[in-house]
Amino acid sequence: MHLPRLAGPVALDGLIDEAAWRAVAPVPTVVYEPAFGGAPSQRTEIRVAHDGGHLYLAARLRDTEPAEVRASSLYRDEYAGDDTVGLIVDPFNDDSTALWFYTMPTGARVDGTVSSDMASGEPDWSWNGRWEAAAQRTRDGWSAEMRIPFSTLGFESDTGNVRMGLSVYRWLARQSERHVWPPIPPRWPRAYAKPSKLRDVALTGVASRRALTVTPYVLLGYSVRSPPEAERPRGLDVEAAAYSAGADAKYGITSNLTLDVTVNTDFAQVEADDEQINLTRFPLFYPEKRQFFLERPGIFDFALSGDGRLFHSRRIGLADGEPVAILGGARLAGRAGRWEIGALDLQTAESGALPSENFGVLRLRRQLDDPLSSVGGMLTSRIGLDGRYNVAYGADGIIHVVGDEFLRLTWAQSLRSLRSARPDEAEPARWLDSGRALLAWERRRAAGLSYRAELGWAGEAFDPGVGFEPYQGYRSADLSATQEWLFDAGTPVRAAWLGAEGEAFQRSRDGLLEAAEASPFVGLTFASGDELELVSRHRREEVPEPLLLDGGIEVPVGRYAVHRAGAEFSMPDGRRLRCGASIEAGGFYDGYSLSASLSPSWNPSPHLGLGGEYRFDAIRFPDRGTSLDAHIARLRLRLGFDIHASLSAFLQYSSLTERTSINVRLRHHIREGTDLWIVYDERLGDAAAARERALLLKYTHAIAR
């Protein structure tokens, strides 16, 4: 299919009233869900074209109840249950990666990336590209336009011709109804955004573009620290003024290979981490929230089991959750032919007992003749000025065997200096003790039968210094299988699934079976979009030495067999008032526990959004007379004045730490890359904890060529 070229100029105003648009035929959309190929409840007209330098989308989205069109978000990169229209582009036509753009009736924009042919079923919404959108509410629904520069898409074209993959969709939130083109059946998770299933389109008379953007910033701030009562006399505070400046620069070395340079990197406007409670023997995983590390993160992905990964960017510039200054560095990310390339080098400042350190990452991945198969490798390094170092490397491959069947192989190993950053562990006596291996076979699909079988092994000295690995010294087996059924429209149930998961961990050095669990589950998606899942967990666990959990709870040595049951309920995003809930109860080591959570949200208008989360954990050990009650509460408030100005507040409370944290951010978004931020942070605790307050003003100004 040839993508038409606009015959004249168009104004990006969301009105779609130019003659140039009337000359472009709409694509023939079909209903994707609730029932593929069913009758659409509303008319949808989506047109796609280009002008030689930009990709355009124009959509007329009819609605017989225009007042019921969901339009709740005015914020960049935030979805709040709105109606949407979107575009997914595979600019390299590699059947593996894609860029995702969508807008809402308010004109708010969201973008993300797709990698590994949507193997995870979820895109990465952290990427931010340069593009524009406009939308209008109309008497018969709403309409929208998008304009995406070719420099954002990053394709290569030496001849003026290019082929790429493309799909478009409309989402009617209140009806949980999606219209798509091309007609991709829902056999796989988010199949309409699966790069290998997109429609090939040809563009002629185009040229790839390179971009250069320099974004300097200035920061002014004032902070007050009130020490714990035991440290200083009451009322003696430590005050400090903060001021700094720095810059980020982004340059397109080629149309799809980008160099980022940063000097005195700052993350003042980043939202605080969520409070968590740890009731397991393994460390908690915290996701990355800093934008510098969220640019095209899929290129740097080297996954191990669960949350494990050879590279975890939170190891850079953070120590025990507290910031460590990043003096500067560079990152290279993109593609060259069939190669995906990622390189990162950053230098951190000295902080307390931590020396200045250099962090390096190199990631290469090559697509094979089968575009769904790839092989690659990664090298990471962490070198301190005190002479300590940690180096890790790995090789991995994903092989498309046949149909929806895939084989995954992974090997990794870490090496470190004799003066280890973890002196409690002895140096490895054997080479393999610092290795990590993984073998997995899986069937990737949504409808029908899907499954996964995985064998893993980790040496006792495997410790990637720039990664995250919660387990050492074990052999593991993981099995899961799910059968899902999709039903026709008009039935009370849209989908149903039945399955089970199982895992086992065996200690390598003596063969002790430390843990084994089997979890059957069943779930339903109702015609309303509500979902309900029931699960039963049966776990056997060996505790070879006393285990200390959050809240001071100690689990004695012993063998434990416990049984638990739980339920989880969620409502679709399209409701202005909605709530999710979960509950799980049953045995917990030599006692029992109850965990429950609620997550209500209310979006009465585009200008106001409220969201809350509450989690309660009750643990009882009757034979020992020990108990624990833990509460975590979060409240999020959003005030949107327009698509340029917004205020957000995030409040948290944890009863275990007796800490309350407040994060308030006022943002004036002038244009892409140019923002004014005012940020207020406060952390309150009991008398044994310090109280900290900070007020910051930050201005960034993008200069683009």
SVG drawing of the C-alpha trace seen along z (x, -y; Angstrom):
<svg xmlns="http://www.w3.org/2000/svg" viewBox="-27 -30 70 62">
<polyline fill="none" stroke="black" stroke-width="0.4" points="0.0,0.0 1.3,-3.5 0.7,-6.1 -0.7,-9.2 1.1,-12.6 -0.9,-15.6 -1.8,-17.8 -1.7,-21.0 -1.0,-22.5 -3.1,-21.6 -3.4,-23.5 -2.9,-21.4 -6.1,-22.4 -8.1,-19.2 -10.8,-20.5 -9.9,-18.5 -11.6,-20.9 -8.9,-21.3 -9.2,-20.2 -6.0,-18.2 -7.7,-15.9 -10.8,-15.4 -8.5,-14.0 -7.3,-11.2 -9.5,-8.2 -10.1,-6.9 -8.7,-3.4 -11.3,-0.7 -11.3,0.0 -12.9,3.1 -14.0,3.8 -11.1,5.5 -12.9,5.8 -15.2,6.6 -15.8,9.1 -13.5,9.1 -15.3,8.3 -18.5,7.3 -20.8,4.3 -19.3,1.0 -21.4,-1.1 -20.0,-4.4 -18.6,-5.6 -14.9,-6.0 -12.9,-7.7 -9.1,-7.8 -6.9,-9.1 -3.1,-8.8 -0.8,-10.7 2.6,-12.5 4.0,-15.7 7.6,-14.6 8.8,-15.7 6.1,-14.6 3.6,-11.7 0.0,-12.9 -3.1,-11.4 -6.6,-12.9 -9.6,-11.3 -13.3,-12.0 -14.7,-10.0 -18.5,-10.1 -20.5,-9.5 -24.2,-9.4 -23.8,-10.6 -21.1,-13.3 -21.5,-14.4 -20.4,-10.9 -17.0,-11.0 -14.4,-10.5 -12.0,-13.4 -10.3,-13.4 -6.6,-14.1 -4.7,-17.3 -1.3,-15.9 1.5,-14.7 2.0,-10.9 -0.9,-10.3 -3.9,-8.2 -7.0,-8.6 -9.6,-6.5 -10.1,-8.8 -11.3,-8.0 -8.2,-7.9 -7.0,-7.7 -3.6,-6.2 -1.0,-5.3 1.7,-2.6 4.7,-2.9 7.5,-0.4 9.8,-2.9 12.5,-0.4 10.0,2.3 11.9,4.8 8.8,6.6 10.2,6.2 10.2,2.6 7.7,-0.3 6.8,-3.7 3.3,-4.3 1.5,-7.7 -2.0,-8.6 -4.0,-11.6 -7.3,-12.3 -10.2,-14.7 -8.3,-17.3 -5.3,-17.2 -3.1,-15.6 -0.4,-13.3 1.1,-9.9 3.9,-8.1 5.9,-4.9 7.9,-2.2 7.4,1.4 10.2,3.9 10.7,7.7 7.5,7.8 5.4,7.0 6.6,10.2 5.8,8.8 2.4,7.7 3.1,4.2 4.7,1.2 7.2,-1.1 5.4,-4.4 8.6,-6.2 9.9,-7.3 9.1,-10.9 9.4,-11.9 8.9,-15.3 5.5,-15.5 2.3,-17.5 -1.4,-16.8 -4.6,-18.8 -8.2,-17.8 -11.7,-19.3 -15.0,-18.3 -17.8,-18.4 -21.5,-18.2 -21.3,-14.6 -18.2,-13.4 -14.7,-14.6 -11.9,-14.9 -8.1,-14.9 -4.9,-15.5 -1.3,-14.4 1.9,-15.6 5.1,-13.5 8.4,-14.7 10.4,-12.1 13.4,-13.0 11.3,-11.5 10.6,-8.3 14.3,-7.9 14.0,-5.8 16.8,-5.6 16.1,-6.6 18.9,-7.2 16.6,-7.0 13.6,-9.0 11.6,-5.8 10.9,-4.0 8.7,-1.1 7.4,-0.9 4.8,0.9 1.7,-0.9 -1.6,-0.5 -4.2,-2.9 -7.0,-2.5 -9.8,-4.2 -10.7,-3.4 -14.2,-4.2 -13.6,-4.1 -17.1,-3.9 -18.0,-0.9 -14.5,0.7 -14.7,0.9 -11.7,0.7 -11.6,0.1 -8.4,1.0 -6.8,1.0 -5.4,3.3 -7.8,6.1 -5.5,8.0 -7.3,10.6 -6.7,10.6 -4.8,13.8 -1.8,12.2 -1.6,9.6 -2.3,6.1 -2.1,7.7 -3.1,4.5 0.3,3.0 2.4,6.1 5.1,4.9 5.2,8.2 1.4,7.8 1.3,4.2 0.5,3.2 3.4,2.5 3.1,-1.0 5.4,-2.7 6.3,-6.4 7.9,-8.1 9.6,-11.5 10.8,-11.5 14.1,-12.1 15.4,-11.0 16.1,-13.9 18.7,-14.4 18.0,-16.5 20.1,-18.5 18.7,-19.7 20.5,-21.3 18.6,-21.7 20.3,-23.7 18.8,-24.1 19.1,-26.3 18.1,-25.2 17.5,-27.3 16.5,-25.8 16.3,-26.1 16.2,-23.2 15.8,-22.8 16.8,-19.7 15.5,-19.2 17.7,-16.6 16.2,-13.9 15.7,-15.0 18.6,-12.7 21.1,-14.4 20.7,-18.1 18.7,-20.3 15.1,-20.9 14.7,-23.7 18.2,-23.7 17.8,-23.3 20.3,-23.0 19.4,-25.3 21.0,-25.3 20.6,-27.1 21.0,-25.1 21.9,-26.4 23.2,-24.6 23.2,-24.5 23.7,-21.9 22.7,-20.8 21.6,-17.8 22.2,-17.6 20.7,-15.2 22.2,-14.7 21.1,-12.4 24.4,-10.9 22.3,-9.1 18.6,-9.2 18.2,-6.3 21.3,-6.5 21.2,-9.2 23.9,-10.5 22.9,-12.1 25.4,-14.0 24.7,-15.2 26.6,-17.6 25.7,-17.9 22.6,-15.8 19.6,-16.8 16.4,-14.9 14.7,-17.5 11.3,-17.1 11.1,-13.3 8.3,-11.9 9.2,-10.1 9.3,-6.3 6.3,-4.4 6.5,-3.2 6.6,0.6 6.6,3.3 8.8,6.4 7.4,9.6 9.8,11.9 13.4,12.9 14.3,11.1 15.1,7.4 12.4,5.1 12.5,3.9 11.9,0.2 11.2,-0.9 13.2,-3.7 11.4,-7.1 14.3,-9.4 13.7,-10.6 17.3,-10.4 17.3,-6.6 13.9,-6.2 14.8,-7.1 14.6,-3.9 15.2,-1.6 14.3,1.5 17.7,1.3 19.5,1.7 17.2,4.5 18.9,7.8 16.4,9.7 17.1,12.5 14.3,14.2 11.5,12.2 12.8,8.7 16.4,9.7 18.4,7.8 22.0,7.5 21.6,3.7 19.3,1.7 19.8,-2.0 18.8,-2.7 22.3,-1.5 23.6,-4.8 23.1,-8.0 21.2,-6.4 22.5,-4.8 19.9,-3.4 17.3,-5.5 19.2,-8.7 20.6,-10.7 24.2,-10.7 25.3,-13.5 26.0,-12.5 28.8,-14.7 28.2,-13.9 28.4,-11.3 27.0,-10.2 24.6,-7.6 24.4,-6.2 21.3,-4.4 19.7,-3.3 20.0,-1.0 22.5,-0.4 21.1,2.0 20.1,5.2 22.0,4.1 20.5,2.5 23.2,0.5 23.3,-0.9 26.2,-2.4 26.3,-4.4 29.1,-6.0 28.4,-8.1 30.6,-9.4 29.2,-10.0 30.6,-12.3 31.9,-11.2 29.2,-10.9 29.9,-10.1 31.6,-6.8 31.0,-6.1 33.9,-7.1 33.4,-8.7 32.5,-5.9 32.4,-5.3 29.5,-3.3 29.7,-1.8 27.2,0.3 27.5,1.7 24.6,3.5 24.5,5.1 21.6,7.1 21.4,8.4 18.2,9.4 18.5,12.6 17.0,13.6 13.8,14.4 12.8,10.9 11.4,12.4 14.8,14.0 17.8,12.1 21.1,12.7 23.1,10.2 25.4,9.4 26.0,6.9 29.0,5.7 28.7,3.6 31.4,2.0 31.5,0.2 34.9,-1.2 35.5,-3.3 38.4,-5.7 39.3,-3.6 40.3,-0.8 37.2,1.4 35.6,2.7 32.8,4.9 32.5,6.1 29.7,8.3 29.0,9.6 26.2,11.7 25.0,13.2 21.4,13.9 19.3,15.1 15.6,15.3 14.9,17.9 11.5,18.0 11.1,21.8 7.7,22.1 4.3,20.4 4.0,18.8 6.8,20.9 10.0,19.2 13.2,20.4 15.3,18.1 18.9,18.7 20.8,16.5 24.3,16.6 25.8,14.0 28.8,13.7 30.2,11.1 33.8,10.4 34.9,8.1 37.9,6.9 39.3,8.6 38.1,5.7 34.5,6.5 31.7,4.1 30.1,7.0 32.7,8.1 30.4,10.6 30.8,12.9 33.9,14.8 35.6,14.6 34.4,17.3 36.5,20.5 35.4,21.6 34.8,19.7 31.2,20.9 30.3,19.7 29.9,16.2 27.8,17.2 24.1,17.1 22.2,19.3 18.7,19.4 16.8,21.6 13.1,20.9 10.5,22.2 7.3,20.3 4.2,20.0 3.2,16.3 -0.5,15.8 -3.6,14.4 -6.5,16.4 -6.2,20.2 -3.3,22.0 -0.2,20.1 2.6,21.5 6.1,21.0 8.8,23.4 12.0,22.0 15.1,23.5 17.5,21.2 20.8,21.4 22.8,18.7 26.2,19.1 26.7,18.0 29.0,15.2 26.9,13.8 26.7,10.1 26.3,7.7 27.4,4.3 25.2,2.3 22.3,4.9 19.6,6.3 19.7,10.0 17.6,10.9 18.8,14.5 22.2,16.2 23.3,19.8 20.3,21.7 18.7,23.8 15.2,23.0 12.3,24.3 9.2,22.2 6.2,23.5 3.0,21.6 0.1,22.4 -3.1,20.4 -6.1,21.3 -8.2,18.3 -11.5,18.2 -13.0,15.1 -16.8,14.8 -19.0,13.1 -20.7,9.7 -24.0,9.9 -22.8,12.4 -22.4,11.4 -18.7,12.6 -16.2,11.2 -13.3,13.5 -12.4,16.3 -9.2,17.9 -8.0,20.8 -4.4,21.7 -1.7,22.4 1.8,21.3 4.5,23.2 8.0,22.5 10.8,24.3 14.1,23.1 16.9,25.5 20.0,24.4 23.0,25.2 25.6,26.0 23.7,28.8 20.5,29.5 18.2,28.2 14.7,27.4 14.2,23.9 10.9,23.1 8.2,24.6 4.8,23.1 1.8,24.0 -0.8,21.5 -3.9,22.3 -6.1,19.4 -9.3,18.6 -10.5,15.2 -13.3,13.5 -13.7,10.3 -17.3,9.2 -19.1,7.4 -18.9,4.2 -15.1,4.5 -14.8,5.4 -12.3,8.2 -12.2,10.7 -9.5,13.3 -9.4,15.9 -6.1,17.6 -5.1,20.4 -1.5,20.6 0.2,23.7 3.7,23.1 6.4,25.1 9.4,23.2 12.5,24.1 14.1,21.4 17.6,22.6 18.5,19.6 16.4,17.0 14.7,14.6 14.1,11.0 11.2,9.3 10.1,5.6 8.6,4.5 11.0,6.5 9.2,9.8 11.5,12.8 10.8,16.2 12.5,19.1 14.4,21.9 12.0,24.6 10.0,26.1 6.7,24.5 3.8,25.6 1.1,22.9 -2.1,22.5 -3.5,19.2 -6.4,17.9 -7.0,14.5 -9.1,12.5 -8.5,9.4 -11.1,7.1 -10.6,4.2 -12.8,1.8 -12.1,0.5 -10.3,-2.9 -13.2,-4.4 -15.3,-5.1 -15.0,-8.4 -15.3,-6.8 -13.7,-3.4 -12.0,-1.2 -9.7,1.8 -9.5,4.2 -7.6,7.3 -7.5,9.6 -5.4,12.6 -5.4,14.6 -4.0,17.8 -0.9,19.4 2.2,17.3 5.2,19.4 4.2,20.5 1.2,18.1 -1.3,16.6 -1.8,13.2 -4.3,11.1 -3.4,8.6 -6.0,6.3 -5.8,3.3 -8.1,0.6 -7.2,-1.7 -10.1,-4.2 -9.8,-7.0 -12.1,-9.8 -11.8,-11.9 -14.8,-14.2 -13.3,-16.5 -10.1,-17.1 -9.1,-19.6 -9.3,-17.4 -8.1,-13.9 -7.9,-12.1 -6.4,-8.7 -5.8,-6.8 -4.2,-3.5 -4.5,-1.8 -2.9,1.5 -3.3,3.3 -1.3,6.3 -2.1,8.1 0.2,10.9 -0.3,13.1 1.9,15.8 -0.4,17.2 2.1,19.7 4.7,17.0 2.4,14.2 3.7,12.0 1.8,9.8 2.2,7.0 -0.3,4.6 1.1,2.5 -0.6,-0.3 0.5,-2.1 -1.6,-4.9 -1.1,-7.0 -3.0,-10.0 -2.5,-11.6 -4.0,-14.8 -3.9,-16.3 -5.1,-19.8 -4.9,-20.6 -5.4,-24.3 -4.8,-23.5 -2.4,-21.2 0.5,-23.6 0.0,-24.1 -0.7,-21.5 -0.2,-20.9 0.3,-17.4 0.6,-16.3 1.7,-12.9 1.3,-12.1 2.3,-8.8 2.2,-7.4 3.8,-4.1 3.0,-2.9 6.1,-0.7 8.5,-3.6 6.0,-6.2 7.0,-8.4 4.9,-10.8 6.2,-12.2 4.8,-15.0 5.8,-15.8 4.1,-18.7 5.0,-19.7 3.8,-22.7 4.7,-22.5 4.4,-25.1 5.0,-23.3 5.9,-26.0 6.8,-23.7 8.6,-20.4 11.7,-20.5 11.0,-23.9 9.5,-23.8 9.3,-25.7 9.0,-23.5 8.4,-24.4 8.8,-21.4 8.1,-21.1 9.3,-18.0 8.8,-17.2 9.5,-14.1 8.1,-13.7 8.8,-11.0 8.8,-10.2 11.1,-11.8 13.9,-9.4 13.9,-10.5 15.0,-13.7 12.5,-16.1 13.4,-17.4 11.9,-20.1 13.0,-21.5 11.6,-24.0 13.1,-24.0 12.7,-26.0 14.0,-24.6 13.8,-25.9 14.8,-24.0 15.0,-25.6 15.3,-23.4 17.2,-24.8 16.4,-22.7 17.8,-22.6"/>
</svg>
